[in-house]
Amino acid sequence: MDWQRLLPAWARRTATRAGALPPPAVPAALWQSTVALYPFLSRFTPAEDAQLQLLVAHFLQRKEFSGAHGLEVSDAMAVAIAAQACVLLLYWGEPAHALRWYEDFVGIVVQPDDVIARRKVVDDAGVVHHYNEELMGEAMEGGPIMLSWTAVQPGHALLGAHSNVVIHEFAHKLDLRDGSANGCPPLPAGFMGQHSASAARQAWSAIWSPAYQQFREQVICHERFGQPAPWLDAYGATDPAEFFAVACEAYWLDRERMGQELPSLVHALDAFFQRPPEH
Ligand SMILES: [Zn+2]
């Protein structure tokens, strides 16, 4: 079923500009098959599920998918990506309001497979090093999101049980919303009872900085001395931005276990994502 064509292209453009026309609902069968593929999407209440579907419909109205290297992005692929991207926005109210977090970009480029990118770094001695990096996804400020379809599908060999490349890249977009990828996204008014933006950032930092340092030490002890691996993906030890993105993956995929492993981060993410307290 070619769902995107339910609304003609001109109508999509008009709706996007004017924000007037409601988008077509995601067909039930397509939604059910998406939820079946990604079990963490099936744990929401009926009201949350309805909100997520609404967000997805609005997301698809605003974003443009393109396949690289001849990949054709099917409706099922677009809905799978949109559903996981919109999970992050679930408790942020009206779709038009919530989707402002993603308004700095329109394009989502889907690669058939992981991408080898040529990277360059200059070390402290001024020596230039070139290396290859395998990317499953990429998010840049003001630019499109890139995703490897191999990595988006369940069961990627390099991804653990609470890893999710779509949530990872869209978490970077949240972090980048204030212009810098530093692991501290713009915080909601009154975040954790704080009365000013700077106090909110301090409260955030007081939780995340020690957690990041402790995590880095755990990763080093695991890699060098064979101590048990930390629960979170070790990639989070790269820098605070990656730590935030990896923590968001774990939060949405297995919040309960994360509450046992990293309760302070769950507390902060509950406040950031504005998760209702009755959950
Ligand atoms: Zn990342």
py3Dmol code that shows the C-alpha trace and the ligand (Angstrom):
import py3Dmol

protein = """\
ATOM      1  CA  MET A   1       0.000   0.000   0.000  1.00  0.00           C
ATOM      2  CA  ASP A   2       1.442   3.315  -1.038  1.00  0.00           C
ATOM      3  CA  TRP A   3       0.419   5.267   1.977  1.00  0.00           C
ATOM      4  CA  GLN A   4       2.261   8.505   1.261  1.00  0.00           C
ATOM      5  CA  ARG A   5       0.276   8.918  -1.934  1.00  0.00           C
ATOM      6  CA  LEU A   6      -2.993   9.000   0.011  1.00  0.00           C
ATOM      7  CA  LEU A   7      -2.374  12.730   0.132  1.00  0.00           C
ATOM      8  CA  PRO A   8      -1.315  14.289  -3.203  1.00  0.00           C
ATOM      9  CA  ALA A   9       2.015  16.059  -3.220  1.00  0.00           C
ATOM     10  CA  TRP A  10       0.464  19.494  -3.643  1.00  0.00           C
ATOM     11  CA  ALA A  11      -1.774  18.907  -0.651  1.00  0.00           C
ATOM     12  CA  ARG A  12       1.207  17.830   1.439  1.00  0.00           C
ATOM     13  CA  ARG A  13       3.046  21.013   0.556  1.00  0.00           C
ATOM     14  CA  THR A  14       0.011  23.176   1.282  1.00  0.00           C
ATOM     15  CA  ALA A  15      -0.571  21.440   4.572  1.00  0.00           C
ATOM     16  CA  THR A  16       3.048  21.885   5.583  1.00  0.00           C
ATOM     17  CA  ARG A  17       3.032  25.589   4.777  1.00  0.00           C
ATOM     18  CA  ALA A  18      -0.321  26.449   6.222  1.00  0.00           C
ATOM     19  CA  GLY A  19      -0.396  23.835   8.932  1.00  0.00           C
ATOM     20  CA  ALA A  20      -4.108  23.659   8.231  1.00  0.00           C
ATOM     21  CA  LEU A  21      -4.842  20.281   6.725  1.00  0.00           C
ATOM     22  CA  PRO A  22      -4.541  17.381   9.126  1.00  0.00           C
ATOM     23  CA  PRO A  23      -2.320  14.641   7.759  1.00  0.00           C
ATOM     24  CA  PRO A  24      -3.830  11.281   6.812  1.00  0.00           C
ATOM     25  CA  ALA A  25      -3.800   8.725   9.613  1.00  0.00           C
ATOM     26  CA  VAL A  26      -1.284   5.903   9.426  1.00  0.00           C
ATOM     27  CA  PRO A  27      -3.148   2.834   8.081  1.00  0.00           C
ATOM     28  CA  ALA A  28      -3.856   0.393  10.925  1.00  0.00           C
ATOM     29  CA  ALA A  29      -2.192  -2.619   9.298  1.00  0.00           C
ATOM     30  CA  LEU A  30       0.968  -0.644   8.585  1.00  0.00           C
ATOM     31  CA  TRP A  31       1.089   0.600  12.176  1.00  0.00           C
ATOM     32  CA  GLN A  32       0.531  -2.874  13.622  1.00  0.00           C
ATOM     33  CA  SER A  33       3.289  -4.411  11.528  1.00  0.00           C
ATOM     34  CA  THR A  34       5.683  -1.625  12.590  1.00  0.00           C
ATOM     35  CA  VAL A  35       4.903  -2.116  16.285  1.00  0.00           C
ATOM     36  CA  ALA A  36       5.336  -5.882  15.888  1.00  0.00           C
ATOM     37  CA  LEU A  37       8.840  -5.367  14.473  1.00  0.00           C
ATOM     38  CA  TYR A  38       9.944  -3.014  17.262  1.00  0.00           C
ATOM     39  CA  PRO A  39       8.587  -4.449  20.534  1.00  0.00           C
ATOM     40  CA  PHE A  40       9.459  -1.384  22.635  1.00  0.00           C
ATOM     41  CA  LEU A  41       6.760   0.462  20.678  1.00  0.00           C
ATOM     42  CA  SER A  42       4.124  -1.985  21.932  1.00  0.00           C
ATOM     43  CA  ARG A  43       4.552  -1.098  25.627  1.00  0.00           C
ATOM     44  CA  PHE A  44       2.682   2.186  25.483  1.00  0.00           C
ATOM     45  CA  THR A  45      -0.841   2.729  26.799  1.00  0.00           C
ATOM     46  CA  PRO A  46      -3.627   3.085  24.194  1.00  0.00           C
ATOM     47  CA  ALA A  47      -3.581   6.874  24.710  1.00  0.00           C
ATOM     48  CA  GLU A  48       0.201   7.024  24.217  1.00  0.00           C
ATOM     49  CA  ASP A  49      -0.053   4.795  21.160  1.00  0.00           C
ATOM     50  CA  ALA A  50      -2.680   7.116  19.659  1.00  0.00           C
ATOM     51  CA  GLN A  51      -0.478  10.146  20.383  1.00  0.00           C
ATOM     52  CA  LEU A  52       2.513   8.423  18.807  1.00  0.00           C
ATOM     53  CA  GLN A  53       0.524   7.656  15.668  1.00  0.00           C
ATOM     54  CA  LEU A  54      -0.576  11.273  15.480  1.00  0.00           C
ATOM     55  CA  LEU A  55       3.011  12.463  15.826  1.00  0.00           C
ATOM     56  CA  VAL A  56       4.082  10.037  13.095  1.00  0.00           C
ATOM     57  CA  ALA A  57       1.402  11.310  10.718  1.00  0.00           C
ATOM     58  CA  HIS A  58       2.529  14.913  11.255  1.00  0.00           C
ATOM     59  CA  PHE A  59       6.203  13.924  11.051  1.00  0.00           C
ATOM     60  CA  LEU A  60       5.670  12.248   7.668  1.00  0.00           C
ATOM     61  CA  GLN A  61       3.852  15.329   6.416  1.00  0.00           C
ATOM     62  CA  ARG A  62       6.864  17.509   7.231  1.00  0.00           C
ATOM     63  CA  LYS A  63       9.830  15.307   6.355  1.00  0.00           C
ATOM     64  CA  GLU A  64      11.240  14.039   3.081  1.00  0.00           C
ATOM     65  CA  PHE A  65      12.834  10.629   2.830  1.00  0.00           C
ATOM     66  CA  SER A  66      15.340   9.770   0.169  1.00  0.00           C
ATOM     67  CA  GLY A  67      17.135   6.524  -0.485  1.00  0.00           C
ATOM     68  CA  ALA A  68      20.832   6.545  -1.361  1.00  0.00           C
ATOM     69  CA  HIS A  69      22.452   4.261  -3.930  1.00  0.00           C
ATOM     70  CA  GLY A  70      19.140   3.317  -5.502  1.00  0.00           C
ATOM     71  CA  LEU A  71      17.440   2.321  -2.264  1.00  0.00           C
ATOM     72  CA  GLU A  72      13.705   2.789  -2.489  1.00  0.00           C
ATOM     73  CA  VAL A  73      12.212   3.995   0.796  1.00  0.00           C
ATOM     74  CA  SER A  74       8.918   2.159   1.216  1.00  0.00           C
ATOM     75  CA  ASP A  75       6.042   3.361   3.358  1.00  0.00           C
ATOM     76  CA  ALA A  76       6.895   0.663   5.888  1.00  0.00           C
ATOM     77  CA  MET A  77      10.469   1.965   6.141  1.00  0.00           C
ATOM     78  CA  ALA A  78       9.329   5.570   6.504  1.00  0.00           C
ATOM     79  CA  VAL A  79       6.812   4.671   9.207  1.00  0.00           C
ATOM     80  CA  ALA A  80       9.406   2.546  11.058  1.00  0.00           C
ATOM     81  CA  ILE A  81      11.839   5.461  11.159  1.00  0.00           C
ATOM     82  CA  ALA A  82       9.157   8.047  11.963  1.00  0.00           C
ATOM     83  CA  ALA A  83       7.714   5.960  14.804  1.00  0.00           C
ATOM     84  CA  GLN A  84      11.069   5.619  16.532  1.00  0.00           C
ATOM     85  CA  ALA A  85      11.956   9.277  15.958  1.00  0.00           C
ATOM     86  CA  CYS A  86       8.630  10.439  17.405  1.00  0.00           C
ATOM     87  CA  VAL A  87       8.929   8.371  20.593  1.00  0.00           C
ATOM     88  CA  LEU A  88      11.215  11.110  21.910  1.00  0.00           C
ATOM     89  CA  LEU A  89       8.419  13.672  21.460  1.00  0.00           C
ATOM     90  CA  LEU A  90       5.684  11.560  23.037  1.00  0.00           C
ATOM     91  CA  TYR A  91       4.951  13.712  26.097  1.00  0.00           C
ATOM     92  CA  TRP A  92       5.585  17.123  24.570  1.00  0.00           C
ATOM     93  CA  GLY A  93       2.006  17.927  23.643  1.00  0.00           C
ATOM     94  CA  GLU A  94       0.485  18.921  20.319  1.00  0.00           C
ATOM     95  CA  PRO A  95       2.331  17.467  17.318  1.00  0.00           C
ATOM     96  CA  ALA A  96       2.928  20.892  15.752  1.00  0.00           C
ATOM     97  CA  HIS A  97       4.493  22.076  18.998  1.00  0.00           C
ATOM     98  CA  ALA A  98       6.494  18.916  19.702  1.00  0.00           C
ATOM     99  CA  LEU A  99       7.820  18.678  16.148  1.00  0.00           C
ATOM    100  CA  ARG A 100       9.469  22.072  16.486  1.00  0.00           C
ATOM    101  CA  TRP A 101      12.357  20.155  18.017  1.00  0.00           C
ATOM    102  CA  TYR A 102      12.994  18.707  14.557  1.00  0.00           C
ATOM    103  CA  GLU A 103      12.262  21.823  12.511  1.00  0.00           C
ATOM    104  CA  ASP A 104      15.894  22.570  11.589  1.00  0.00           C
ATOM    105  CA  PHE A 105      15.858  19.870   8.923  1.00  0.00           C
ATOM    106  CA  VAL A 106      13.547  18.230   6.410  1.00  0.00           C
ATOM    107  CA  GLY A 107      15.597  15.483   4.805  1.00  0.00           C
ATOM    108  CA  ILE A 108      16.165  11.951   6.039  1.00  0.00           C
ATOM    109  CA  VAL A 109      18.661  10.074   3.888  1.00  0.00           C
ATOM    110  CA  VAL A 110      18.439   6.300   4.139  1.00  0.00           C
ATOM    111  CA  GLN A 111      21.546   4.380   3.137  1.00  0.00           C
ATOM    112  CA  PRO A 112      21.149   0.707   2.237  1.00  0.00           C
ATOM    113  CA  ASP A 113      23.954  -0.260   4.619  1.00  0.00           C
ATOM    114  CA  ASP A 114      26.406   1.177   7.144  1.00  0.00           C
ATOM    115  CA  VAL A 115      28.604   3.879   5.606  1.00  0.00           C
ATOM    116  CA  ILE A 116      32.375   4.080   5.669  1.00  0.00           C
ATOM    117  CA  ALA A 117      33.334   7.711   6.228  1.00  0.00           C
ATOM    118  CA  ARG A 118      36.882   9.043   5.837  1.00  0.00           C
ATOM    119  CA  ARG A 119      37.743  11.125   8.912  1.00  0.00           C
ATOM    120  CA  LYS A 120      40.627  13.410   9.774  1.00  0.00           C
ATOM    121  CA  VAL A 121      41.861  14.530  13.188  1.00  0.00           C
ATOM    122  CA  VAL A 122      44.783  16.734  14.160  1.00  0.00           C
ATOM    123  CA  ASP A 123      46.456  15.688  17.410  1.00  0.00           C
ATOM    124  CA  ASP A 124      48.081  17.927  20.024  1.00  0.00           C
ATOM    125  CA  ALA A 125      51.416  17.711  18.211  1.00  0.00           C
ATOM    126  CA  GLY A 126      49.776  18.996  15.012  1.00  0.00           C
ATOM    127  CA  VAL A 127      49.999  15.625  13.271  1.00  0.00           C
ATOM    128  CA  VAL A 128      47.104  14.869  10.939  1.00  0.00           C
ATOM    129  CA  HIS A 129      45.620  11.385  11.252  1.00  0.00           C
ATOM    130  CA  HIS A 130      43.246   9.883   8.709  1.00  0.00           C
ATOM    131  CA  TYR A 131      40.999   6.998   9.598  1.00  0.00           C
ATOM    132  CA  ASN A 132      37.865   5.259   8.444  1.00  0.00           C
ATOM    133  CA  GLU A 133      34.735   5.232  10.553  1.00  0.00           C
ATOM    134  CA  GLU A 134      31.773   2.949  10.064  1.00  0.00           C
ATOM    135  CA  LEU A 135      28.600   4.949  10.499  1.00  0.00           C
ATOM    136  CA  MET A 136      25.127   3.601  11.197  1.00  0.00           C
ATOM    137  CA  GLY A 137      23.726   7.087  11.285  1.00  0.00           C
ATOM    138  CA  GLU A 138      24.649  10.732  11.459  1.00  0.00           C
ATOM    139  CA  ALA A 139      22.989  13.938  12.634  1.00  0.00           C
ATOM    140  CA  MET A 140      24.307  17.421  11.957  1.00  0.00           C
ATOM    141  CA  GLU A 141      23.020  20.768  13.127  1.00  0.00           C
ATOM    142  CA  GLY A 142      20.716  22.204  10.481  1.00  0.00           C
ATOM    143  CA  GLY A 143      21.352  19.238   8.201  1.00  0.00           C
ATOM    144  CA  PRO A 144      19.594  16.036   7.288  1.00  0.00           C
ATOM    145  CA  ILE A 145      19.619  12.858   9.327  1.00  0.00           C
ATOM    146  CA  MET A 146      21.452   9.949   7.742  1.00  0.00           C
ATOM    147  CA  LEU A 147      20.501   6.411   8.699  1.00  0.00           C
ATOM    148  CA  SER A 148      21.729   3.001   7.597  1.00  0.00           C
ATOM    149  CA  TRP A 149      18.700   0.840   6.876  1.00  0.00           C
ATOM    150  CA  THR A 150      20.686  -2.217   7.962  1.00  0.00           C
ATOM    151  CA  ALA A 151      21.138  -0.589  11.370  1.00  0.00           C
ATOM    152  CA  VAL A 152      17.523   0.593  11.617  1.00  0.00           C
ATOM    153  CA  GLN A 153      16.219  -2.936  11.195  1.00  0.00           C
ATOM    154  CA  PRO A 154      16.089  -5.100  14.320  1.00  0.00           C
ATOM    155  CA  GLY A 155      18.987  -7.449  14.937  1.00  0.00           C
ATOM    156  CA  HIS A 156      22.059  -5.506  13.744  1.00  0.00           C
ATOM    157  CA  ALA A 157      25.115  -7.476  14.873  1.00  0.00           C
ATOM    158  CA  LEU A 158      26.789  -4.457  16.485  1.00  0.00           C
ATOM    159  CA  LEU A 159      23.733  -3.200  18.355  1.00  0.00           C
ATOM    160  CA  GLY A 160      22.851  -4.455  21.828  1.00  0.00           C
ATOM    161  CA  ALA A 161      19.412  -5.108  23.300  1.00  0.00           C
ATOM    162  CA  HIS A 162      18.896  -1.525  24.397  1.00  0.00           C
ATOM    163  CA  SER A 163      20.508   0.174  21.409  1.00  0.00           C
ATOM    164  CA  ASN A 164      18.564   1.984  18.741  1.00  0.00           C
ATOM    165  CA  VAL A 165      20.157   3.999  15.956  1.00  0.00           C
ATOM    166  CA  VAL A 166      17.055   6.094  15.179  1.00  0.00           C
ATOM    167  CA  ILE A 167      16.625   7.206  18.783  1.00  0.00           C
ATOM    168  CA  HIS A 168      20.373   7.862  18.935  1.00  0.00           C
ATOM    169  CA  GLU A 169      20.453  10.217  15.946  1.00  0.00           C
ATOM    170  CA  PHE A 170      17.257  12.041  16.873  1.00  0.00           C
ATOM    171  CA  ALA A 171      18.534  12.445  20.454  1.00  0.00           C
ATOM    172  CA  HIS A 172      21.504  14.261  18.902  1.00  0.00           C
ATOM    173  CA  LYS A 173      18.995  16.562  17.195  1.00  0.00           C
ATOM    174  CA  LEU A 174      17.457  17.379  20.586  1.00  0.00           C
ATOM    175  CA  ASP A 175      20.909  18.069  21.993  1.00  0.00           C
ATOM    176  CA  LEU A 176      21.809  20.226  18.962  1.00  0.00           C
ATOM    177  CA  ARG A 177      18.668  22.319  19.316  1.00  0.00           C
ATOM    178  CA  ASP A 178      20.587  24.982  21.268  1.00  0.00           C
ATOM    179  CA  GLY A 179      23.438  24.948  18.765  1.00  0.00           C
ATOM    180  CA  SER A 180      25.938  22.703  20.500  1.00  0.00           C
ATOM    181  CA  ALA A 181      26.241  18.957  20.872  1.00  0.00           C
ATOM    182  CA  ASN A 182      27.381  18.854  24.483  1.00  0.00           C
ATOM    183  CA  GLY A 183      25.015  16.351  26.061  1.00  0.00           C
ATOM    184  CA  CYS A 184      22.769  19.077  27.490  1.00  0.00           C
ATOM    185  CA  PRO A 185      19.652  19.789  25.403  1.00  0.00           C
ATOM    186  CA  PRO A 186      17.499  22.869  26.026  1.00  0.00           C
ATOM    187  CA  LEU A 187      15.635  22.114  29.238  1.00  0.00           C
ATOM    188  CA  PRO A 188      11.915  22.701  29.842  1.00  0.00           C
ATOM    189  CA  ALA A 189      10.776  25.542  32.068  1.00  0.00           C
ATOM    190  CA  GLY A 190      10.860  24.520  35.711  1.00  0.00           C
ATOM    191  CA  PHE A 191      13.121  21.547  34.980  1.00  0.00           C
ATOM    192  CA  MET A 192      13.485  19.559  38.223  1.00  0.00           C
ATOM    193  CA  GLY A 193      12.090  22.456  40.233  1.00  0.00           C
ATOM    194  CA  GLN A 194      14.669  24.971  39.023  1.00  0.00           C
ATOM    195  CA  HIS A 195      13.497  28.527  38.433  1.00  0.00           C
ATOM    196  CA  SER A 196      15.989  29.713  35.843  1.00  0.00           C
ATOM    197  CA  ALA A 197      17.582  28.274  32.737  1.00  0.00           C
ATOM    198  CA  SER A 198      21.068  28.492  34.208  1.00  0.00           C
ATOM    199  CA  ALA A 199      19.979  26.749  37.435  1.00  0.00           C
ATOM    200  CA  ALA A 200      18.353  24.036  35.303  1.00  0.00           C
ATOM    201  CA  ARG A 201      21.598  23.513  33.369  1.00  0.00           C
ATOM    202  CA  GLN A 202      23.520  23.304  36.638  1.00  0.00           C
ATOM    203  CA  ALA A 203      21.085  20.705  37.963  1.00  0.00           C
ATOM    204  CA  TRP A 204      21.492  18.748  34.718  1.00  0.00           C
ATOM    205  CA  SER A 205      25.256  18.942  34.858  1.00  0.00           C
ATOM    206  CA  ALA A 206      25.324  17.893  38.530  1.00  0.00           C
ATOM    207  CA  ILE A 207      23.672  14.631  37.480  1.00  0.00           C
ATOM    208  CA  TRP A 208      25.290  13.946  34.111  1.00  0.00           C
ATOM    209  CA  SER A 209      28.922  14.954  34.682  1.00  0.00           C
ATOM    210  CA  PRO A 210      29.650  12.494  37.516  1.00  0.00           C
ATOM    211  CA  ALA A 211      27.646   9.772  35.751  1.00  0.00           C
ATOM    212  CA  TYR A 212      29.729  10.294  32.594  1.00  0.00           C
ATOM    213  CA  GLN A 213      33.037  10.228  34.488  1.00  0.00           C
ATOM    214  CA  GLN A 214      32.041   7.072  36.321  1.00  0.00           C
ATOM    215  CA  PHE A 215      30.932   5.471  33.056  1.00  0.00           C
ATOM    216  CA  ARG A 216      34.241   6.303  31.360  1.00  0.00           C
ATOM    217  CA  GLU A 217      36.114   4.702  34.229  1.00  0.00           C
ATOM    218  CA  GLN A 218      33.939   1.584  33.953  1.00  0.00           C
ATOM    219  CA  VAL A 219      34.614   1.361  30.219  1.00  0.00           C
ATOM    220  CA  ILE A 220      38.375   1.772  30.755  1.00  0.00           C
ATOM    221  CA  CYS A 221      38.401  -0.845  33.540  1.00  0.00           C
ATOM    222  CA  HIS A 222      36.509  -3.213  31.254  1.00  0.00           C
ATOM    223  CA  GLU A 223      38.731  -2.673  28.228  1.00  0.00           C
ATOM    224  CA  ARG A 224      42.076  -2.642  30.036  1.00  0.00           C
ATOM    225  CA  PHE A 225      41.553  -4.886  33.020  1.00  0.00           C
ATOM    226  CA  GLY A 226      38.755  -7.206  31.963  1.00  0.00           C
ATOM    227  CA  GLN A 227      36.295  -5.979  34.567  1.00  0.00           C
ATOM    228  CA  PRO A 228      32.551  -6.388  33.816  1.00  0.00           C
ATOM    229  CA  ALA A 229      31.278  -4.250  30.943  1.00  0.00           C
ATOM    230  CA  PRO A 230      28.993  -1.385  31.954  1.00  0.00           C
ATOM    231  CA  TRP A 231      25.327  -1.792  31.116  1.00  0.00           C
ATOM    232  CA  LEU A 232      25.217   1.133  28.693  1.00  0.00           C
ATOM    233  CA  ASP A 233      26.849   0.881  25.257  1.00  0.00           C
ATOM    234  CA  ALA A 234      30.554   1.713  25.625  1.00  0.00           C
ATOM    235  CA  TYR A 235      30.267   4.099  22.677  1.00  0.00           C
ATOM    236  CA  GLY A 236      28.756   6.530  25.181  1.00  0.00           C
ATOM    237  CA  ALA A 237      32.247   7.013  26.647  1.00  0.00           C
ATOM    238  CA  THR A 238      33.255   8.926  23.468  1.00  0.00           C
ATOM    239  CA  ASP A 239      32.072  12.289  24.788  1.00  0.00           C
ATOM    240  CA  PRO A 240      29.128  13.783  26.736  1.00  0.00           C
ATOM    241  CA  ALA A 241      27.014  14.149  23.552  1.00  0.00           C
ATOM    242  CA  GLU A 242      27.345  10.451  22.772  1.00  0.00           C
ATOM    243  CA  PHE A 243      26.694   9.595  26.424  1.00  0.00           C
ATOM    244  CA  PHE A 244      23.399  11.499  26.252  1.00  0.00           C
ATOM    245  CA  ALA A 245      22.399   9.833  22.955  1.00  0.00           C
ATOM    246  CA  VAL A 246      23.255   6.340  24.219  1.00  0.00           C
ATOM    247  CA  ALA A 247      21.392   7.020  27.486  1.00  0.00           C
ATOM    248  CA  CYS A 248      18.298   8.098  25.514  1.00  0.00           C
ATOM    249  CA  GLU A 249      18.388   4.814  23.577  1.00  0.00           C
ATOM    250  CA  ALA A 250      18.475   2.787  26.798  1.00  0.00           C
ATOM    251  CA  TYR A 251      15.829   4.980  28.433  1.00  0.00           C
ATOM    252  CA  TRP A 252      13.251   4.400  25.692  1.00  0.00           C
ATOM    253  CA  LEU A 253      14.072   0.745  25.138  1.00  0.00           C
ATOM    254  CA  ASP A 254      14.354  -0.423  28.731  1.00  0.00           C
ATOM    255  CA  ARG A 255      13.572   2.307  31.234  1.00  0.00           C
ATOM    256  CA  GLU A 256      12.840  -0.204  33.997  1.00  0.00           C
ATOM    257  CA  ARG A 257      16.291  -1.812  33.880  1.00  0.00           C
ATOM    258  CA  MET A 258      17.923   1.573  33.460  1.00  0.00           C
ATOM    259  CA  GLY A 259      16.155   2.649  36.658  1.00  0.00           C
ATOM    260  CA  GLN A 260      18.103  -0.073  38.483  1.00  0.00           C
ATOM    261  CA  GLU A 261      21.403   0.639  36.749  1.00  0.00           C
ATOM    262  CA  LEU A 262      21.366   4.420  36.463  1.00  0.00           C
ATOM    263  CA  PRO A 263      18.522   5.842  38.579  1.00  0.00           C
ATOM    264  CA  SER A 264      19.806   9.419  38.553  1.00  0.00           C
ATOM    265  CA  LEU A 265      19.825   9.511  34.731  1.00  0.00           C
ATOM    266  CA  VAL A 266      16.307   8.061  34.563  1.00  0.00           C
ATOM    267  CA  HIS A 267      15.176  10.746  37.000  1.00  0.00           C
ATOM    268  CA  ALA A 268      16.711  13.464  34.790  1.00  0.00           C
ATOM    269  CA  LEU A 269      15.333  11.964  31.571  1.00  0.00           C
ATOM    270  CA  ASP A 270      11.849  11.597  33.102  1.00  0.00           C
ATOM    271  CA  ALA A 271      11.971  15.332  33.835  1.00  0.00           C
ATOM    272  CA  PHE A 272      13.378  16.202  30.408  1.00  0.00           C
ATOM    273  CA  PHE A 273      10.946  14.063  28.411  1.00  0.00           C
ATOM    274  CA  GLN A 274       8.121  15.170  30.756  1.00  0.00           C
ATOM    275  CA  ARG A 275       6.986  11.641  31.386  1.00  0.00           C
ATOM    276  CA  PRO A 276       3.757  11.763  33.431  1.00  0.00           C
ATOM    277  CA  PRO A 277       4.361  10.666  37.052  1.00  0.00           C
ATOM    278  CA  GLU A 278       1.574   8.056  37.044  1.00  0.00           C
ATOM    279  CA  HIS A 279       3.649   5.816  34.771  1.00  0.00           C
TER     280      HIS A 279
END
"""
ligand_1 = """\
1
ZN
Zn 26.233 9.675 18.079
"""
view = py3Dmol.view(width=600, height=400)
view.addModel(protein, "pdb")
view.setStyle({"model": 0}, {"cartoon": {"style": "trace"}})
view.addModel(ligand_1, "xyz")
view.setStyle({"model": 1}, {"stick": {}})
view.zoomTo()
view.show()
